[in-house]
Structure formats: structure tokens, C-alpha cells
Amino acid sequence: MMLLDTFPPTREAALSRLSAVRPSDYARSRNAIEGAVTGLSPYITHGLLSLPEVLAGVSSRHSLDVQHKFVFELGWREYFRHVWAFRGEEIFESLREGMLPEACYANTVPADIRQAATGVPVIDMAVRTLYATGYLHNHARMWLASYVMHVRKVHWRVAADWLYGHLLDGDLASNHLSWQWVAGTGSSKPYLFNADNVARYAPAAWLSPGSVIDQSYEALDRLARQPVRGGRAQHEVPSVSPDLVEPPLFTGPPSDLAWALPDPAAVADREVWLVHPWNLGELPASLHPDTVVVGIFLSDFHRRWPWSERRWRFVASRMAELATLRWHGDSSSFGMR
Ligand SMILES: Cc1cc2nc3c(=O)[nH]c(=O)nc-3n(C[C@H](O)[C@H](O)[C@H](O)COP(=O)(O)OP(=O)(O)OC[C@H]3O[C@@H](n4cnc5c(N)ncnc54)[C@H](O)[C@@H]3O)c2cc1C
């Protein structure tokens, strides 16, 4: 089992994970929570590794044809990015009708879900793992999303925003379009799961016999199609006071990181190379030694999409390795519109 709680924000760590990929183990076990998944996503999302580099790195060590499961999964990421490029802001609204009218779904994520206190072990374990590591296995993301939408009747959009904020690998295309896939608003049918499916793929602490998801697929389908007031539990939620506090999300870097406002005078008459949170790979070898490398965060983006402290530190630490100046400000302050 890989160590999920450690994603050092360095190229070395990214390359070391890349060299550890075993495509045949991956294909055999990727659906299992403790299977041989790669943990590459924070590095891919933030550009420490590009998809072509991942593919070349794995192909150089293993024979990998285009039909391989691993290539297929990289393809999903690329596909979601293409959909975002073509549909733009439309991906933040339902692409087609879901199981129920939009008004049947709540516009907030209930506190018991956010505090890992639903009483359904698979859901509470997923939320705990998310907060503790900033990472969640794909199957756990699917279970969590399915429960939140189809059992609790929470609108996919608010739930997708919540998950995005806590992930180290949060990617608007992969995240919001995956939620739509589970909702059935971006695919031909919604994704439902039951306790038997969890028992097949998850370790003991996640198993949820006797809970609301311990039903047949037919019964779960009926439950998902039953309009109730959004967010209301369709099962008993324990009244114990939760011991877990949701980590806060921040619209800007923690103050101790001392990011400055843009100062054009500091780079006057100099060649400038900009580094942003999604291109944290190697600097180009062709960069002239006098070039000033400036790391930037766009504050207007983060007012809309806040991040966990863990993610701010991950990105800021790598940026500090690459950039001598680090600025944050609205896109207009960088001359962007
Ligand atoms: C509700 C939900 C939300 C998601 N949100 C995100 C997100 O914000 N950012 C994100 O990168 N992925 C997201 N995914 C996709 C997937 O869960 C993660 O990419 C994967 O779990 C990352 O872990 P890994 O690197 O160990 O994946 P591995 O299984 O080892 O896969 C290697 C790489 O392939 C790509 N990949 C694998 N599976 C998928 C997939 N189903 N969709 C898209 N790309 C995939 C990723 O780049 C991943 O790093 C989401 C999936 C769901 C169901």
C-alpha cells in the first residue's frame, strides 16, 4: 500500500512516484482502496509532471500499449480538460437533466457529512481521509459523490466545490465533470453503489453493512429517484457530537509565506518568466540567466475557488524553489483581463 499522507512538493518526489508505477499491478488492483494506484495526481494537477512525461516515463520502463488501463485513465484527465476547453463555464452547470429536477437538491453540504459523522463508515472514512491527506482514491470519490447526491439529495455543484477545496489535486475539469458523471448530468446514467461493492474493494474500517447503502441496486435506484427535501438524511444520523472539525479553506496564501503585491518596478527592463500554480515543472533550460522568475497567484480566482492550507503550502513551497519573486493580486494587477 502506498503512503497517502506524504506528497512532498518537489520534482524528486514526483519522479520517484513515477518510477514506482507498476502498470500491471495498477490494472489488476486500481479499484481497491489499497490497490496500486500511483498518487501522481497532485503532481500532474500542478504541472510538476506533464501527462506526456508520465506516459513516456512509464513506457520507458514497461511495455504499455494504448489500450492499457493506465493509458486509458490518463485519457480521462485529458478528455475532461478538452470538455472544459470547449464548454468553458458551462461545465459548472448541469450539462443535461439529472435524475430529479434541480430544485430537489440542497444547496449546502450538511454538517454531518462535512464532519464525517453520517454514521455510514465508508462515507465517514472517506471524509476523514480527505482532510488528513488532501487525497482520496478514485473509488472513494465515487462513493462519496454518489452518497452525497443520490442518498442525501445535495446538488452536485455545491458538493463539487466543497471537495475541490480540500483536494491537493483539485482540478476543475476532472472534479466538476466527474461529479456530473456520478450525478448522471454528464453521462447516460447515474452512478450508484452499495455495501457489497464497498466490501469488495475497501478495508475493514470502511465496510458499511446494515447501513442505508446496504440495499439492492433496485432499492437504491428507487431511493435516488425519490424527491425529498434536499440534504435531509434518508437514514438515521447519530446524534453524537462529531470530534472532527472541517479544515478551513483560504482565499489567499497563509500570511507567514509573505507573498507581496505586484511591483512592476522590481522587474523593470528585465526579461520575466511567470510561474503559476499549474506549471510548477522544470524551468526551461533555454531561460537566460538574467531572467527574473516571478511566481504568481491570481486573487480573483481564489476568491471563487479557495484552497486548504495544505494545498497553499504545497504550491507555495514548490514556487519558492522556482521563483525569486512571489506576488499575488487580481488578474487586472498583472495586466490580465
Ligand atoms: C467525484 C470525483 C472527483 C474527482 N476530482 C478530481 C480532481 O479534482 N482532480 C483530479 O486530478 N482527478 C479527480 N478525479 C479523478 C480521479 O479520482 C483522480 O484523478 C485519481 O483518484 C487521482 O489519484 P491517482 O493519481 O492515484 O490516480 P491513478 O489511478 O494512479 O491514475 C493516474 C492518473 O490518471 C489520471 N486519472 C486517473 N483516473 C482518472 C479519472 N477517473 N478521471 C480523470 N483522471 C484520472 C489522473 O491524472 C491520475 O493522477 C475525481 C474523480 C471523482 C469520481
The ligand as an SDF file (V2000), in Angstrom:
LIG
                    3D

 53 58  0  0  0  0  0  0  0  0999 V2000
  -16.0880   12.9090   -7.6800 C   0  0  0  0  0  0  0  0  0  0  0  0
  -14.7060   12.8640   -8.2930 C   0  0  0  0  0  0  0  0  0  0  0  0
  -13.8830   13.9890   -8.2050 C   0  0  0  0  0  0  0  0  0  0  0  0
  -12.6170   13.9780   -8.8050 C   0  0  0  0  0  0  0  0  0  0  0  0
  -11.8250   15.1020   -8.7080 N   0  0  0  0  0  0  0  0  0  0  0  0
  -10.6030   15.1120   -9.2860 C   0  0  0  0  0  0  0  0  0  0  0  0
   -9.7670   16.2640   -9.2070 C   0  0  0  0  0  0  0  0  0  0  0  0
  -10.1490   17.3160   -8.6650 O   0  0  0  0  0  0  0  0  0  0  0  0
   -8.5180   16.1880   -9.7600 N   0  0  0  0  0  0  0  0  0  0  0  0
   -8.0720   15.0620  -10.3900 C   0  0  0  0  0  0  0  0  0  0  0  0
   -6.9270   15.0380  -10.8570 O   0  0  0  0  0  0  0  0  0  0  0  0
   -8.8670   13.9700  -10.5060 N   0  0  0  0  0  0  0  0  0  0  0  0
  -10.0940   13.9510   -9.9580 C   0  0  0  0  0  0  0  0  0  0  0  0
  -10.8700   12.8220  -10.0560 N   0  0  0  0  0  0  0  0  0  0  0  0
  -10.3880   11.6770  -10.8470 C   0  0  0  0  0  0  0  0  0  0  0  0
   -9.6050   10.6160  -10.0440 C   0  0  0  0  0  0  0  0  0  0  0  0
  -10.3300   10.2630   -8.9050 O   0  0  0  0  0  0  0  0  0  0  0  0
   -8.2160   11.1080   -9.6330 C   0  0  0  0  0  0  0  0  0  0  0  0
   -7.5350   11.6180  -10.7480 O   0  0  0  0  0  0  0  0  0  0  0  0
   -7.3860    9.9760   -9.0390 C   0  0  0  0  0  0  0  0  0  0  0  0
   -8.0570    9.3780   -7.9600 O   0  0  0  0  0  0  0  0  0  0  0  0
   -6.0540   10.5290   -8.5940 C   0  0  0  0  0  0  0  0  0  0  0  0
   -5.3160    9.5650   -7.8830 O   0  0  0  0  0  0  0  0  0  0  0  0
   -4.0600    8.8400   -8.5230 P   0  0  0  0  0  0  0  0  0  0  0  0
   -3.0960    9.8480   -9.0650 O   0  0  0  0  0  0  0  0  0  0  0  0
   -3.5420    7.8990   -7.5040 O   0  0  0  0  0  0  0  0  0  0  0  0
   -4.7490    8.0940   -9.7290 O   0  0  0  0  0  0  0  0  0  0  0  0
   -4.2930    6.8590  -10.6190 P   0  0  0  0  0  0  0  0  0  0  0  0
   -5.4340    5.9100  -10.6490 O   0  0  0  0  0  0  0  0  0  0  0  0
   -2.9820    6.3630  -10.1990 O   0  0  0  0  0  0  0  0  0  0  0  0
   -4.2170    7.4790  -12.0820 O   0  0  0  0  0  0  0  0  0  0  0  0
   -3.0620    8.1550  -12.6130 C   0  0  0  0  0  0  0  0  0  0  0  0
   -3.5090    9.4750  -13.1650 C   0  0  0  0  0  0  0  0  0  0  0  0
   -4.5120    9.2860  -14.1910 O   0  0  0  0  0  0  0  0  0  0  0  0
   -5.4960   10.3090  -14.1110 C   0  0  0  0  0  0  0  0  0  0  0  0
   -6.7840    9.7080  -13.7350 N   0  0  0  0  0  0  0  0  0  0  0  0
   -6.9990    8.5080  -13.1610 C   0  0  0  0  0  0  0  0  0  0  0  0
   -8.3220    8.2660  -13.0270 N   0  0  0  0  0  0  0  0  0  0  0  0
   -8.9450    9.3510  -13.5050 C   0  0  0  0  0  0  0  0  0  0  0  0
  -10.3100    9.7230  -13.6350 C   0  0  0  0  0  0  0  0  0  0  0  0
  -11.3070    8.8970  -13.2750 N   0  0  0  0  0  0  0  0  0  0  0  0
  -10.6030   10.9420  -14.1430 N   0  0  0  0  0  0  0  0  0  0  0  0
   -9.6230   11.7920  -14.5450 C   0  0  0  0  0  0  0  0  0  0  0  0
   -8.3060   11.4840  -14.4750 N   0  0  0  0  0  0  0  0  0  0  0  0
   -7.9730   10.2890  -13.9490 C   0  0  0  0  0  0  0  0  0  0  0  0
   -5.0300   11.2690  -13.0200 C   0  0  0  0  0  0  0  0  0  0  0  0
   -4.2790   12.3030  -13.6040 O   0  0  0  0  0  0  0  0  0  0  0  0
   -4.1700   10.3700  -12.1510 C   0  0  0  0  0  0  0  0  0  0  0  0
   -3.2060   11.0860  -11.4000 O   0  0  0  0  0  0  0  0  0  0  0  0
  -12.1510   12.8210   -9.4880 C   0  0  0  0  0  0  0  0  0  0  0  0
  -12.9930   11.6860   -9.5630 C   0  0  0  0  0  0  0  0  0  0  0  0
  -14.2420   11.7160   -8.9590 C   0  0  0  0  0  0  0  0  0  0  0  0
  -15.1130   10.4880   -9.0510 C   0  0  0  0  0  0  0  0  0  0  0  0
  1  2  1  0
  2  3  1  0
  2 52  2  0
  3  4  2  0
  4  5  1  0
  4 50  1  0
  5  6  2  0
  6  7  1  0
  6 13  1  0
  7  8  2  0
  7  9  1  0
  9 10  1  0
 10 11  2  0
 10 12  1  0
 12 13  2  0
 13 14  1  0
 14 15  1  0
 14 50  1  0
 15 16  1  0
 16 17  1  0
 16 18  1  0
 18 19  1  0
 18 20  1  0
 20 21  1  0
 20 22  1  0
 22 23  1  0
 23 24  1  0
 24 25  2  0
 24 26  1  0
 24 27  1  0
 27 28  1  0
 28 29  2  0
 28 30  1  0
 28 31  1  0
 31 32  1  0
 32 33  1  0
 33 34  1  0
 33 48  1  0
 34 35  1  0
 35 36  1  0
 35 46  1  0
 36 37  1  0
 36 45  1  0
 37 38  2  0
 38 39  1  0
 39 40  1  0
 39 45  2  0
 40 41  1  0
 40 42  2  0
 42 43  1  0
 43 44  2  0
 44 45  1  0
 46 47  1  0
 46 48  1  0
 48 49  1  0
 50 51  2  0
 51 52  1  0
 52 53  1  0
M  END
$$$$
